[in-house]
């Protein structure tokens, strides 16, 4: 759904622990990818949190170049998120 936001972000989501709090074995859960149109990487994380009725664990860590990392908790477990711009052509100059 198109919006008037400035940038498009891809969020890579990886399961760290299941709903019982047990670590997920390596390779047991593939990454999922979501696309969000947002004003910043932090806003993209907040949109995912709102959509999935999740809880932010700790802080959203910002990196240069419109990148960010965060950890969230949902009813399905704890996930790590890596956020990156999807389209260089939409980055404001």
C-alpha positions, 0 to 999 in steps of 0.5 A: 500500500503506497504512502507518502513516506520518504523511504522504504525499509526491509526488516529481516526478522530472525527468531531467537527464542520460542514462546517458552523462552528456549533458544532456537537451534541454528538453521531451525527458523529461517529469516522472514523479511517485511517491507515498510514505508517509513520516515526512518529505520526507527519508525519502520521498527515501530510500524512492525511492533504495532502491526505484530502487537509486539513489545520492544526489548531494550532500545532501537540501535541506530547505525549510519546509512539509515540502518538499525537493529532491535529486539522484539517480543511477540506471543511467538517468541523473541526476535532480532530485527535488522533494518536496512533501506530497500531502495537507494533511489528513495533516500532523501538527499 
